[in-house]
């Protein structure tokens, strides 16, 4: 059995279990994958919820973006916009010249 180190990913799987018990959709990895337009195997190899999938997973499961990826979304506003990282707008192509 794979050990899941990421809290956001654990929250996704816990919510899927909760939904399965209540008969809500999405209720399985396969169901979530289908609604995301990806294969179940893709979810099985996630070590974190991919940044590009956070908005959709958040909407489908009703989990806050800041829970799914606290490294990208601010908990104070639930990540309406991703956090800006130092140097995020830096043009590396100029630095290489």
Secondary structure, 3 states (H helix, E strand, C coil): CCCCCCHHHHHHHHHHHHHHHHCCCCCCHHHHHHHHCCCHHHHHCCCCCCHHHHHHHHHHHCCCHHHHCCCCECCCCCCCCECCCCCCCCCHHHHCC
